[in-house]
Amino acid sequence: MHIKNYERGINVWFLLIGAFCFGQYRAADYELIGNVKSMSSVTRIYNQPNSTAVSGFLDSEQFDSICLKFDQRKYLTLRENFLDYRGRLGIFDRTVYQYNPSQQIEKLENILIQNGEEPRKVAQRKIFYYLKNQLIRTDEFNSGRTSNQHWVVNSVYSGNRLSEKVFWMDDAIFSTTAYEFDSNHNPVSEKTVHNNGQQGLVKIYQNNSAGMPLKIISRSGKKETVESIEYGSVYPSKISETDDTENLVKLTLYDPNGRIFEIRKLNYLSNDTDIYNFEYQYDSNNNWTNCIIKKNQIPAFIISREIRYY
């Protein structure tokens, strides 16, 4: 089953199922079309154009500004994230990506910079190992303020299907996740068990006849959330998320090209629903270059992109 369309729209399985994807490493994972060389994005408060902000959506989901660079094969080679430091943008961290001759991610290294206010350090390093084009091991080193951690993930396959991941932390098994697929290689379930025998996260996938997910049920302890997906002619048209009390906590609506045009989120403080609308402007390659985000019909943020091509 071919889910990715590397020229238009969104990757459904990437959007919904992080366990089966190793990261955002291609221009299409950022919904960028064509031979993109770099993309820089800045988010500002709509009525305060000199003030940057984190909108919680799109490019500024976590940062005021981001910069992405790609090679001519459309693979991500560099990402830089920026935050506001006393009224001015400053670089928070930088991640460098390396690939092997088979165009598989081989190494990534995240350097924490924090606007130069603290000494630079390698915050995370990941090394990926393959056997016959299958990812069999990932080594992950994380450096914290007070301690460091070393993770190893061993991937086990049954033929060409992933059957299990074993997570090690500091030379001891932390948890094991088992994966189940149908005869067409579509995910059916993933179940995590911790080293003390307790059940961890369980995900159940209900797919349509084409193998596309219609419902994803996630259970952890006594909590259960459900994602339900409806489709247009090509891409999802609606994704709804409900919590364990069956309250609708988020509803995302997509246009025919797979781009978000409205999000409705439950506001836990007011117990009301906030409605966010997204209005785009595009360049000649059909990449959006400006997006106005409205909250309850009032312009709240504007995201501006500078895109360069090979």
TATASUL-V769706 format. One record per pair of residues at least 12 apart in sequence whose ideal C-beta (glycine too) atoms are under 10 Angstrom apart, sorted by the first residue. I is the first residue (numbers start at 1). J is the second residue. D is the distance in whole Angstrom. If there is no record, write none. Layout:
# TATASUL-V769706
i:I j:J d:D
i:I j:J d:D
This chain:
# TATASUL-V769706
i:1 j:13 d:9
i:1 j:184 d:6
i:1 j:185 d:7
i:1 j:186 d:6
i:1 j:207 d:10
i:1 j:210 d:8
i:1 j:211 d:5
i:1 j:212 d:8
i:3 j:15 d:10
i:3 j:17 d:10
i:3 j:186 d:10
i:3 j:211 d:9
i:3 j:212 d:8
i:3 j:213 d:10
i:4 j:26 d:8
i:4 j:28 d:7
i:4 j:29 d:9
i:5 j:28 d:7
i:5 j:234 d:8
i:5 j:235 d:9
i:5 j:258 d:8
i:6 j:26 d:7
i:6 j:27 d:8
i:6 j:28 d:4
i:6 j:29 d:9
i:6 j:32 d:10
i:6 j:33 d:9
i:6 j:74 d:7
i:7 j:27 d:10
i:7 j:28 d:7
i:7 j:32 d:10
i:7 j:33 d:6
i:7 j:34 d:8
i:7 j:286 d:9
i:8 j:28 d:8
i:8 j:31 d:8
i:8 j:33 d:6
i:8 j:234 d:9
i:8 j:235 d:9
i:8 j:257 d:6
i:8 j:258 d:7
i:8 j:259 d:10
i:8 j:286 d:8
i:9 j:28 d:9
i:9 j:31 d:8
i:9 j:33 d:9
i:9 j:234 d:7
i:9 j:235 d:5
i:9 j:236 d:9
i:9 j:254 d:9
i:9 j:255 d:10
i:9 j:256 d:9
i:9 j:257 d:6
i:9 j:258 d:3
i:9 j:259 d:8
i:10 j:28 d:9
i:10 j:29 d:9
i:10 j:31 d:6
i:10 j:235 d:6
i:10 j:236 d:7
i:10 j:254 d:8
i:10 j:257 d:9
i:10 j:258 d:4
i:10 j:259 d:8
i:10 j:260 d:9
i:11 j:24 d:9
i:11 j:26 d:9
i:11 j:28 d:7
i:11 j:29 d:7
i:11 j:31 d:9
i:11 j:235 d:10
i:11 j:258 d:9
i:12 j:212 d:6
i:12 j:213 d:7
i:12 j:229 d:8
i:12 j:231 d:9
i:12 j:235 d:8
i:12 j:236 d:6
i:12 j:239 d:9
i:12 j:258 d:9
i:13 j:186 d:9
i:13 j:187 d:8
i:13 j:205 d:10
i:13 j:211 d:10
i:13 j:212 d:9
i:13 j:213 d:7
i:14 j:26 d:10
i:14 j:28 d:9
i:14 j:29 d:6
i:15 j:29 d:10
i:15 j:213 d:10
i:15 j:227 d:10
i:15 j:229 d:9
i:15 j:236 d:8
i:15 j:239 d:8
i:15 j:252 d:10
i:15 j:258 d:9
i:16 j:187 d:10
i:16 j:203 d:10
i:16 j:205 d:9
i:16 j:212 d:10
i:16 j:213 d:6
i:16 j:216 d:6
i:16 j:227 d:7
i:16 j:229 d:7
i:16 j:236 d:9
i:16 j:239 d:8
i:17 j:187 d:6
i:17 j:190 d:8
i:17 j:203 d:8
i:17 j:205 d:8
i:17 j:213 d:7
i:17 j:216 d:7
i:17 j:227 d:10
i:19 j:162 d:9
i:19 j:165 d:8
i:19 j:177 d:7
i:19 j:179 d:8
i:19 j:187 d:8
i:19 j:190 d:6
i:19 j:192 d:9
i:19 j:201 d:9
i:19 j:203 d:7
i:20 j:162 d:8
i:20 j:179 d:8
i:20 j:181 d:10
i:20 j:187 d:6
i:20 j:190 d:8
i:20 j:205 d:10
i:22 j:104 d:9
i:22 j:105 d:6
i:22 j:108 d:10
i:22 j:126 d:9
i:22 j:128 d:8
i:22 j:135 d:7
i:22 j:138 d:8
i:23 j:76 d:9
i:23 j:95 d:10
i:23 j:97 d:9
i:23 j:105 d:7
i:23 j:108 d:8
i:23 j:126 d:9
i:23 j:128 d:10
i:24 j:68 d:9
i:24 j:76 d:7
i:24 j:79 d:9
i:24 j:97 d:10
i:25 j:70 d:10
i:25 j:74 d:9
i:25 j:75 d:6
i:25 j:76 d:5
i:25 j:77 d:9
i:25 j:97 d:6
i:25 j:99 d:8
i:25 j:103 d:9
i:25 j:104 d:9
i:25 j:105 d:5
i:25 j:108 d:9
i:26 j:70 d:8
i:26 j:73 d:9
i:26 j:74 d:6
i:26 j:75 d:6
i:26 j:76 d:7
i:26 j:103 d:10
i:27 j:39 d:8
i:27 j:68 d:8
i:27 j:70 d:5
i:27 j:71 d:10
i:27 j:73 d:10
i:27 j:74 d:4
i:27 j:75 d:8
i:27 j:76 d:7
i:27 j:287 d:10
i:28 j:74 d:7
i:29 j:74 d:10
i:29 j:76 d:8
i:30 j:58 d:10
i:30 j:59 d:8
i:30 j:66 d:9
i:30 j:68 d:6
i:30 j:70 d:9
i:30 j:76 d:8
i:30 j:79 d:10
i:30 j:287 d:10
i:31 j:58 d:9
i:31 j:257 d:9
i:31 j:258 d:8
i:31 j:259 d:7
i:31 j:260 d:10
i:31 j:287 d:8
i:31 j:288 d:8
i:32 j:68 d:8
i:32 j:70 d:8
i:32 j:74 d:8
i:32 j:285 d:9
i:32 j:287 d:6
i:32 j:288 d:10
i:32 j:305 d:9
i:32 j:307 d:7
i:32 j:309 d:10
i:33 j:282 d:10
i:33 j:283 d:10
i:33 j:285 d:5
i:33 j:286 d:6
i:33 j:287 d:5
i:33 j:288 d:10
i:33 j:307 d:10
i:34 j:74 d:9
i:34 j:283 d:9
i:34 j:284 d:9
i:34 j:285 d:4
i:34 j:286 d:8
i:34 j:287 d:7
i:34 j:307 d:9
i:34 j:309 d:6
i:34 j:310 d:9
i:35 j:70 d:9
i:35 j:72 d:7
i:35 j:73 d:10
i:35 j:74 d:7
i:35 j:285 d:9
i:35 j:308 d:10
i:35 j:309 d:5
i:35 j:310 d:4
i:36 j:68 d:8
i:36 j:69 d:9
i:36 j:70 d:6
i:36 j:74 d:7
i:36 j:285 d:8
i:36 j:287 d:7
i:36 j:307 d:6
i:36 j:308 d:7
i:36 j:309 d:6
i:36 j:310 d:8
i:37 j:68 d:10
i:37 j:69 d:7
i:37 j:70 d:6
i:37 j:71 d:9
i:37 j:72 d:8
i:37 j:74 d:10
i:37 j:307 d:8
i:37 j:308 d:5
i:37 j:309 d:6
i:37 j:310 d:5
i:38 j:67 d:7
i:38 j:68 d:6
i:38 j:69 d:5
i:38 j:70 d:7
i:38 j:77 d:10
i:38 j:78 d:9
i:38 j:306 d:8
i:38 j:307 d:7
i:38 j:308 d:5
i:38 j:309 d:9
i:38 j:310 d:10
i:39 j:59 d:8
i:39 j:66 d:8
i:39 j:67 d:7
i:39 j:68 d:5
i:39 j:69 d:8
i:39 j:70 d:8
i:39 j:287 d:8
i:39 j:289 d:10
i:39 j:305 d:6
i:39 j:306 d:7
i:39 j:307 d:5
i:39 j:308 d:8
i:40 j:59 d:9
i:40 j:65 d:7
i:40 j:66 d:7
i:40 j:67 d:5
i:40 j:68 d:8
i:40 j:69 d:9
i:40 j:80 d:9
i:40 j:82 d:9
i:40 j:304 d:9
i:40 j:305 d:7
i:40 j:306 d:5
i:40 j:307 d:8
i:40 j:308 d:9
i:41 j:58 d:8
i:41 j:59 d:4
i:41 j:60 d:7
i:41 j:63 d:9
i:41 j:64 d:9
i:41 j:65 d:6
i:41 j:66 d:5
i:41 j:67 d:8
i:41 j:68 d:8
i:41 j:82 d:10
i:41 j:289 d:9
i:41 j:291 d:9
i:41 j:303 d:6
i:41 j:304 d:7
i:41 j:305 d:5
i:41 j:306 d:8
i:41 j:307 d:9
i:42 j:59 d:9
i:42 j:60 d:8
i:42 j:63 d:10
i:42 j:64 d:7
i:42 j:65 d:5
i:42 j:66 d:9
i:42 j:67 d:10
i:42 j:82 d:8
i:42 j:89 d:7
i:42 j:302 d:9
i:42 j:303 d:7
i:42 j:304 d:5
i:42 j:305 d:8
i:42 j:306 d:9
i:43 j:55 d:5
i:43 j:56 d:10
i:43 j:57 d:9
i:43 j:58 d:8
i:43 j:59 d:7
i:43 j:60 d:4
i:43 j:61 d:10
i:43 j:63 d:8
i:43 j:64 d:6
i:43 j:65 d:7
i:43 j:66 d:9
i:43 j:291 d:9
i:43 j:293 d:8
i:43 j:301 d:6
i:43 j:302 d:7
i:43 j:303 d:5
i:43 j:304 d:8
i:44 j:60 d:9
i:44 j:64 d:8
i:44 j:65 d:10
i:44 j:301 d:7
i:44 j:302 d:6
i:44 j:303 d:8
i:44 j:304 d:7
i:45 j:299 d:9
i:45 j:300 d:7
i:45 j:301 d:6
i:45 j:302 d:8
i:46 j:292 d:7
i:46 j:293 d:8
i:46 j:294 d:8
i:46 j:295 d:10
i:46 j:298 d:8
i:46 j:299 d:4
i:46 j:300 d:6
i:46 j:301 d:6
i:46 j:302 d:5
i:47 j:298 d:9
i:47 j:299 d:7
i:47 j:300 d:9
i:47 j:302 d:10
i:49 j:302 d:8
i:49 j:304 d:10
i:50 j:87 d:8
i:51 j:64 d:9
i:51 j:84 d:8
i:51 j:87 d:8
i:52 j:64 d:4
i:52 j:65 d:6
i:52 j:82 d:8
i:52 j:83 d:8
i:52 j:84 d:5
i:52 j:87 d:9
i:52 j:88 d:9
i:52 j:89 d:6
i:52 j:301 d:10
i:53 j:65 d:10
i:53 j:84 d:8
i:53 j:300 d:9
i:53 j:301 d:6
i:53 j:302 d:10
i:53 j:303 d:10
i:54 j:83 d:8
i:54 j:84 d:8
i:54 j:301 d:9
i:55 j:276 d:9
i:55 j:291 d:9
i:55 j:293 d:6
i:55 j:295 d:9
i:55 j:300 d:7
i:55 j:301 d:4
i:55 j:302 d:9
i:55 j:303 d:7
i:56 j:263 d:9
i:56 j:265 d:9
i:56 j:276 d:9
i:56 j:293 d:9
i:56 j:301 d:9
i:57 j:260 d:8
i:57 j:263 d:7
i:57 j:265 d:10
i:57 j:276 d:7
i:57 j:278 d:8
i:57 j:291 d:9
i:57 j:293 d:6
i:57 j:300 d:10
i:57 j:301 d:8
i:57 j:303 d:8
i:58 j:259 d:10
i:58 j:260 d:7
i:58 j:278 d:8
i:58 j:280 d:10
i:58 j:288 d:9
i:58 j:291 d:6
i:58 j:293 d:8
i:58 j:301 d:9
i:58 j:303 d:6
i:58 j:305 d:10
i:59 j:288 d:10
i:59 j:291 d:8
i:59 j:303 d:6
i:59 j:304 d:10
i:59 j:305 d:7
i:60 j:82 d:10
i:60 j:291 d:10
i:60 j:293 d:9
i:60 j:301 d:7
i:60 j:303 d:6
i:62 j:81 d:7
i:62 j:83 d:9
i:62 j:92 d:9
i:63 j:80 d:9
i:63 j:81 d:4
i:63 j:82 d:6
i:63 j:83 d:6
i:63 j:84 d:10
i:63 j:89 d:10
i:63 j:92 d:7
i:63 j:93 d:9
i:64 j:81 d:9
i:64 j:82 d:6
i:64 j:83 d:6
i:64 j:84 d:5
i:64 j:85 d:10
i:64 j:89 d:6
i:64 j:90 d:9
i:64 j:92 d:9
i:65 j:80 d:9
i:65 j:81 d:8
i:65 j:82 d:4
i:65 j:83 d:8
i:65 j:84 d:9
i:65 j:89 d:6
i:65 j:90 d:10
i:65 j:91 d:9
i:65 j:92 d:9
i:65 j:303 d:10
i:65 j:304 d:10
i:66 j:79 d:7
i:66 j:80 d:7
i:66 j:81 d:6
i:66 j:82 d:7
i:66 j:92 d:10
i:66 j:305 d:10
i:67 j:79 d:7
i:67 j:80 d:4
i:67 j:81 d:8
i:67 j:82 d:8
i:67 j:91 d:9
i:67 j:94 d:9
i:67 j:306 d:9
i:68 j:80 d:8
i:68 j:307 d:10
i:69 j:96 d:10
i:69 j:97 d:9
i:69 j:308 d:9
i:70 j:97 d:10
i:70 j:308 d:10
i:70 j:310 d:9
i:71 j:97 d:9
i:71 j:99 d:8
i:71 j:103 d:10
i:71 j:310 d:9
i:72 j:310 d:6
i:73 j:99 d:8
i:73 j:103 d:6
i:74 j:103 d:10
i:74 j:310 d:10
i:75 j:97 d:7
i:75 j:98 d:10
i:75 j:99 d:6
i:75 j:103 d:7
i:75 j:104 d:10
i:75 j:105 d:8
i:76 j:95 d:9
i:76 j:96 d:10
i:76 j:97 d:5
i:76 j:99 d:9
i:76 j:105 d:9
i:76 j:108 d:9
i:77 j:95 d:10
i:77 j:96 d:7
i:77 j:97 d:5
i:77 j:98 d:8
i:77 j:99 d:8
i:78 j:94 d:7
i:78 j:95 d:7
i:78 j:96 d:6
i:78 j:97 d:7
i:79 j:93 d:9
i:79 j:94 d:7
i:79 j:95 d:5
i:79 j:96 d:8
i:79 j:97 d:8
i:79 j:108 d:9
i:79 j:110 d:9
i:80 j:92 d:8
i:80 j:93 d:7
i:80 j:94 d:5
i:80 j:95 d:8
i:80 j:96 d:10
i:80 j:111 d:10
i:80 j:113 d:9
i:81 j:93 d:5
i:81 j:94 d:8
i:81 j:95 d:8
i:81 j:110 d:10
i:81 j:113 d:9
i:82 j:113 d:10
i:82 j:115 d:9
i:83 j:114 d:9
i:83 j:115 d:8
i:84 j:115 d:10
i:85 j:114 d:9
i:85 j:115 d:5
i:85 j:116 d:9
i:85 j:117 d:7
i:86 j:115 d:9
i:88 j:115 d:9
i:89 j:115 d:9
i:90 j:113 d:8
i:90 j:114 d:8
i:90 j:115 d:3
i:90 j:116 d:7
i:90 j:117 d:8
i:91 j:111 d:10
i:91 j:113 d:5
i:91 j:114 d:8
i:91 j:115 d:6
i:91 j:116 d:8
i:92 j:112 d:8
i:92 j:113 d:7
i:92 j:114 d:6
i:92 j:115 d:7
i:93 j:110 d:6
i:93 j:111 d:6
i:93 j:112 d:5
i:93 j:113 d:6
i:93 j:114 d:8
i:93 j:120 d:10
i:93 j:123 d:7
i:93 j:124 d:9
i:94 j:109 d:9
i:94 j:110 d:7
i:94 j:111 d:5
i:94 j:112 d:9
i:94 j:113 d:6
i:94 j:120 d:9
i:95 j:108 d:6
i:95 j:109 d:7
i:95 j:110 d:5
i:95 j:111 d:7
i:95 j:123 d:9
i:95 j:124 d:8
i:95 j:126 d:10
i:96 j:108 d:7
i:96 j:109 d:5
i:96 j:110 d:8
i:96 j:111 d:8
i:97 j:109 d:8
i:97 j:126 d:10
i:98 j:127 d:10
i:98 j:128 d:10
i:99 j:128 d:10
i:100 j:128 d:8
i:100 j:130 d:7
i:102 j:130 d:8
i:102 j:133 d:7
i:104 j:128 d:7
i:104 j:130 d:6
i:104 j:133 d:7
i:104 j:134 d:10
i:104 j:135 d:8
i:105 j:126 d:8
i:105 j:127 d:10
i:105 j:128 d:5
i:105 j:130 d:10
i:105 j:135 d:9
i:105 j:138 d:10
i:106 j:126 d:9
i:106 j:127 d:7
i:106 j:128 d:6
i:106 j:129 d:9
i:106 j:130 d:8
i:107 j:125 d:7
i:107 j:126 d:7
i:107 j:127 d:5
i:107 j:128 d:7
i:107 j:139 d:10
i:108 j:124 d:8
i:108 j:125 d:7
i:108 j:126 d:5
i:108 j:127 d:9
i:108 j:128 d:8
i:108 j:140 d:10
i:109 j:122 d:6
i:109 j:123 d:9
i:109 j:124 d:7
i:109 j:125 d:5
i:109 j:126 d:8
i:109 j:127 d:9
i:109 j:141 d:9
i:110 j:122 d:7
i:110 j:123 d:5
i:110 j:124 d:4
i:110 j:125 d:7
i:110 j:126 d:9
i:110 j:142 d:9
i:110 j:143 d:9
i:111 j:123 d:7
i:111 j:124 d:9
i:111 j:125 d:10
i:112 j:124 d:9
i:112 j:143 d:8
i:118 j:145 d:10
i:121 j:143 d:6
i:122 j:141 d:8
i:122 j:142 d:10
i:122 j:143 d:6
i:123 j:141 d:9
i:123 j:142 d:7
i:123 j:143 d:5
i:123 j:144 d:8
i:124 j:140 d:7
i:124 j:141 d:7
i:124 j:142 d:5
i:124 j:143 d:7
i:124 j:149 d:10
i:125 j:139 d:8
i:125 j:140 d:7
i:125 j:141 d:5
i:125 j:142 d:8
i:125 j:143 d:9
i:125 j:150 d:10
i:126 j:138 d:6
i:126 j:139 d:7
i:126 j:140 d:5
i:126 j:141 d:8
i:126 j:142 d:10
i:126 j:151 d:9
i:126 j:153 d:10
i:127 j:139 d:5
i:127 j:140 d:8
i:127 j:141 d:9
i:128 j:140 d:10
i:128 j:153 d:10
i:129 j:154 d:10
i:129 j:155 d:9
i:130 j:155 d:10
i:131 j:155 d:10
i:131 j:157 d:9
i:132 j:157 d:9
i:132 j:160 d:9
i:133 j:160 d:9
i:134 j:155 d:7
i:134 j:156 d:10
i:134 j:157 d:6
i:134 j:160 d:7
i:134 j:161 d:10
i:134 j:162 d:8
i:135 j:153 d:9
i:135 j:155 d:6
i:135 j:157 d:9
i:135 j:162 d:9
i:135 j:165 d:10
i:136 j:153 d:10
i:136 j:154 d:7
i:136 j:155 d:5
i:136 j:156 d:8
i:136 j:157 d:8
i:137 j:152 d:7
i:137 j:153 d:7
i:137 j:154 d:6
i:137 j:155 d:7
i:137 j:166 d:10
i:137 j:168 d:10
i:138 j:151 d:8
i:138 j:152 d:7
i:138 j:153 d:4
i:138 j:154 d:8
i:138 j:155 d:8
i:138 j:165 d:9
i:138 j:167 d:10
i:139 j:151 d:7
i:139 j:152 d:6
i:139 j:153 d:8
i:139 j:168 d:10
i:140 j:152 d:7
i:140 j:153 d:7
i:140 j:167 d:10
i:140 j:168 d:10
i:140 j:169 d:10
i:148 j:170 d:9
i:149 j:169 d:6
i:149 j:170 d:7
i:150 j:168 d:8
i:150 j:169 d:7
i:150 j:170 d:6
i:150 j:171 d:8
i:151 j:167 d:7
i:151 j:168 d:7
i:151 j:169 d:6
i:151 j:170 d:8
i:151 j:174 d:8
i:152 j:166 d:8
i:152 j:167 d:8
i:152 j:168 d:4
i:152 j:169 d:8
i:152 j:170 d:9
i:152 j:171 d:8
i:152 j:173 d:10
i:152 j:174 d:10
i:153 j:165 d:6
i:153 j:166 d:7
i:153 j:167 d:6
i:153 j:168 d:7
i:153 j:174 d:10
i:153 j:177 d:9
i:154 j:166 d:5
i:154 j:167 d:8
i:154 j:168 d:7
i:154 j:173 d:10
i:154 j:176 d:10
i:155 j:177 d:10
i:155 j:179 d:10
i:156 j:176 d:9
i:156 j:178 d:9
i:156 j:179 d:9
i:157 j:179 d:10
i:158 j:179 d:9
i:158 j:181 d:9
i:159 j:185 d:10
i:160 j:185 d:8
i:161 j:179 d:8
i:161 j:180 d:9
i:161 j:181 d:5
i:161 j:185 d:6
i:161 j:187 d:10
i:162 j:177 d:10
i:162 j:178 d:10
i:162 j:179 d:5
i:162 j:180 d:10
i:162 j:181 d:8
i:162 j:185 d:10
i:162 j:187 d:9
i:162 j:190 d:9
i:163 j:177 d:10
i:163 j:178 d:7
i:163 j:179 d:6
i:163 j:180 d:8
i:163 j:181 d:9
i:164 j:176 d:6
i:164 j:177 d:7
i:164 j:178 d:5
i:164 j:179 d:7
i:164 j:190 d:10
i:165 j:177 d:5
i:165 j:178 d:8
i:165 j:179 d:8
i:165 j:190 d:9
i:165 j:192 d:9
i:167 j:192 d:9
i:167 j:194 d:9
i:167 j:195 d:9
i:168 j:195 d:10
i:169 j:195 d:9
i:172 j:195 d:7
i:173 j:194 d:9
i:173 j:195 d:5
i:174 j:194 d:7
i:174 j:195 d:6
i:174 j:200 d:10
i:175 j:192 d:5
i:175 j:193 d:7
i:175 j:194 d:5
i:175 j:195 d:6
i:175 j:196 d:10
i:175 j:198 d:9
i:175 j:200 d:6
i:175 j:201 d:9
i:176 j:191 d:9
i:176 j:192 d:7
i:176 j:193 d:5
i:176 j:194 d:8
i:176 j:195 d:8
i:176 j:200 d:9
i:177 j:190 d:6
i:177 j:191 d:7
i:177 j:192 d:4
i:177 j:193 d:8
i:177 j:200 d:8
i:177 j:201 d:8
i:177 j:202 d:10
i:177 j:203 d:10
i:178 j:190 d:7
i:178 j:191 d:5
i:178 j:192 d:8
i:178 j:193 d:8
i:179 j:191 d:8
i:179 j:203 d:10
i:180 j:204 d:9
i:180 j:205 d:9
i:181 j:205 d:9
i:181 j:211 d:10
i:182 j:205 d:9
i:182 j:207 d:7
i:182 j:211 d:8
i:184 j:207 d:9
i:184 j:209 d:10
i:184 j:210 d:9
i:184 j:211 d:5
i:185 j:211 d:8
i:186 j:205 d:7
i:186 j:207 d:5
i:186 j:208 d:10
i:186 j:210 d:9
i:186 j:211 d:4
i:186 j:212 d:8
i:186 j:213 d:8
i:187 j:203 d:8
i:187 j:204 d:10
i:187 j:205 d:5
i:187 j:207 d:8
i:187 j:211 d:9
i:187 j:213 d:8
i:187 j:216 d:9
i:188 j:203 d:10
i:188 j:204 d:8
i:188 j:205 d:6
i:188 j:206 d:9
i:188 j:207 d:8
i:189 j:202 d:7
i:189 j:203 d:6
i:189 j:204 d:5
i:189 j:205 d:7
i:189 j:217 d:9
i:190 j:202 d:7
i:190 j:203 d:5
i:190 j:204 d:9
i:190 j:205 d:8
i:190 j:218 d:10
i:191 j:203 d:8
i:191 j:204 d:9
i:191 j:219 d:9
i:192 j:220 d:9
i:198 j:221 d:9
i:199 j:219 d:8
i:199 j:220 d:9
i:199 j:221 d:8
i:200 j:219 d:10
i:200 j:220 d:7
i:200 j:221 d:9
i:201 j:218 d:7
i:201 j:219 d:7
i:201 j:220 d:5
i:201 j:221 d:9
i:201 j:223 d:10
i:202 j:217 d:8
i:202 j:218 d:7
i:202 j:219 d:5
i:202 j:220 d:7
i:202 j:224 d:9
i:203 j:216 d:6
i:203 j:217 d:7
i:203 j:218 d:5
i:203 j:219 d:8
i:203 j:220 d:10
i:203 j:225 d:10
i:203 j:227 d:10
i:204 j:216 d:7
i:204 j:217 d:4
i:204 j:218 d:8
i:204 j:219 d:8
i:204 j:226 d:10
i:205 j:217 d:8
i:205 j:227 d:10
i:206 j:226 d:10
i:206 j:228 d:9
i:206 j:229 d:10
i:207 j:229 d:10
i:208 j:229 d:9
i:208 j:231 d:8
i:210 j:231 d:9
i:212 j:229 d:7
i:212 j:231 d:7
i:212 j:236 d:8
i:213 j:227 d:8
i:213 j:228 d:9
i:213 j:229 d:6
i:213 j:231 d:10
i:213 j:236 d:9
i:213 j:239 d:10
i:214 j:227 d:10
i:214 j:228 d:7
i:214 j:229 d:6
i:214 j:230 d:8
i:214 j:231 d:9
i:215 j:227 d:7
i:215 j:228 d:5
i:215 j:229 d:7
i:215 j:240 d:10
i:216 j:228 d:8
i:216 j:229 d:8
i:216 j:239 d:10
i:216 j:241 d:9
i:218 j:241 d:10
i:218 j:244 d:10
i:219 j:244 d:9
i:220 j:244 d:10
i:221 j:244 d:10
i:222 j:244 d:7
i:223 j:243 d:8
i:223 j:244 d:5
i:224 j:242 d:9
i:224 j:243 d:8
i:224 j:244 d:4
i:224 j:245 d:9
i:224 j:246 d:9
i:225 j:241 d:6
i:225 j:242 d:7
i:225 j:243 d:6
i:225 j:244 d:7
i:225 j:249 d:8
i:225 j:250 d:10
i:226 j:240 d:8
i:226 j:241 d:7
i:226 j:242 d:5
i:226 j:243 d:8
i:226 j:244 d:9
i:226 j:246 d:8
i:227 j:239 d:6
i:227 j:240 d:7
i:227 j:241 d:5
i:227 j:242 d:8
i:227 j:250 d:9
i:227 j:252 d:10
i:228 j:240 d:5
i:228 j:241 d:8
i:228 j:242 d:8
i:228 j:248 d:10
i:228 j:251 d:10
i:229 j:252 d:10
i:230 j:253 d:10
i:230 j:254 d:10
i:231 j:254 d:10
i:232 j:254 d:7
i:232 j:255 d:9
i:232 j:256 d:6
i:232 j:257 d:10
i:232 j:258 d:9
i:233 j:256 d:7
i:234 j:256 d:7
i:234 j:257 d:8
i:234 j:258 d:7
i:235 j:254 d:6
i:235 j:255 d:9
i:235 j:256 d:7
i:235 j:257 d:7
i:235 j:258 d:4
i:235 j:259 d:9
i:236 j:252 d:8
i:236 j:253 d:9
i:236 j:254 d:6
i:236 j:258 d:7
i:237 j:252 d:10
i:237 j:253 d:7
i:237 j:254 d:6
i:237 j:255 d:8
i:237 j:256 d:8
i:237 j:258 d:9
i:238 j:251 d:7
i:238 j:252 d:7
i:238 j:253 d:6
i:238 j:254 d:7
i:238 j:262 d:10
i:239 j:251 d:7
i:239 j:252 d:5
i:239 j:253 d:8
i:239 j:254 d:8
i:239 j:260 d:10
i:239 j:263 d:10
i:240 j:252 d:8
i:240 j:253 d:10
i:240 j:264 d:9
i:241 j:265 d:9
i:241 j:266 d:9
i:242 j:266 d:10
i:243 j:266 d:8
i:247 j:266 d:7
i:247 j:271 d:10
i:248 j:264 d:8
i:248 j:265 d:10
i:248 j:266 d:7
i:248 j:273 d:8
i:249 j:264 d:9
i:249 j:265 d:7
i:249 j:266 d:5
i:249 j:268 d:9
i:249 j:273 d:9
i:250 j:263 d:7
i:250 j:264 d:7
i:250 j:265 d:5
i:250 j:266 d:7
i:250 j:273 d:9
i:251 j:263 d:7
i:251 j:264 d:4
i:251 j:265 d:8
i:251 j:266 d:9
i:251 j:273 d:8
i:251 j:275 d:9
i:252 j:264 d:8
i:252 j:265 d:9
i:252 j:276 d:10
i:253 j:277 d:9
i:253 j:278 d:10
i:255 j:278 d:9
i:255 j:280 d:9
i:257 j:280 d:10
i:257 j:286 d:8
i:259 j:278 d:8
i:259 j:280 d:7
i:259 j:282 d:10
i:259 j:288 d:7
i:259 j:291 d:9
i:260 j:276 d:9
i:260 j:277 d:10
i:260 j:278 d:5
i:260 j:280 d:10
i:260 j:291 d:9
i:260 j:293 d:10
i:261 j:276 d:10
i:261 j:277 d:7
i:261 j:278 d:5
i:261 j:279 d:8
i:261 j:280 d:8
i:262 j:275 d:7
i:262 j:276 d:7
i:262 j:277 d:5
i:262 j:278 d:7
i:262 j:294 d:10
i:263 j:275 d:8
i:263 j:276 d:5
i:263 j:277 d:8
i:263 j:278 d:8
i:263 j:293 d:9
i:263 j:295 d:10
i:264 j:276 d:8
i:264 j:277 d:10
i:265 j:295 d:10
i:267 j:296 d:10
i:272 j:296 d:9
i:273 j:296 d:9
i:274 j:295 d:6
i:274 j:296 d:6
i:274 j:300 d:10
i:275 j:294 d:8
i:275 j:295 d:7
i:275 j:296 d:6
i:275 j:297 d:8
i:276 j:293 d:6
i:276 j:294 d:7
i:276 j:295 d:6
i:276 j:296 d:8
i:276 j:300 d:8
i:276 j:301 d:9
i:277 j:292 d:8
i:277 j:293 d:7
i:277 j:294 d:4
i:277 j:295 d:8
i:277 j:296 d:9
i:277 j:297 d:8
i:277 j:299 d:9
i:277 j:300 d:10
i:278 j:291 d:6
i:278 j:292 d:8
i:278 j:293 d:6
i:278 j:294 d:8
i:278 j:301 d:10
i:278 j:303 d:9
i:279 j:291 d:7
i:279 j:292 d:5
i:279 j:293 d:8
i:279 j:294 d:7
i:279 j:299 d:9
i:279 j:302 d:10
i:280 j:292 d:8
i:280 j:303 d:9
i:281 j:304 d:10
i:281 j:305 d:10
i:283 j:305 d:9
i:283 j:307 d:7
i:283 j:309 d:9
i:284 j:309 d:10
i:285 j:307 d:8
i:285 j:309 d:7
i:287 j:305 d:8
i:287 j:307 d:6
i:287 j:309 d:9
i:288 j:303 d:9
i:288 j:305 d:7
i:288 j:307 d:9
i:289 j:303 d:9
i:289 j:304 d:7
i:289 j:305 d:5
i:289 j:306 d:8
i:289 j:307 d:7
i:290 j:302 d:7
i:290 j:303 d:7
i:290 j:304 d:6
i:290 j:305 d:7
i:291 j:303 d:4
i:291 j:304 d:8
i:291 j:305 d:8
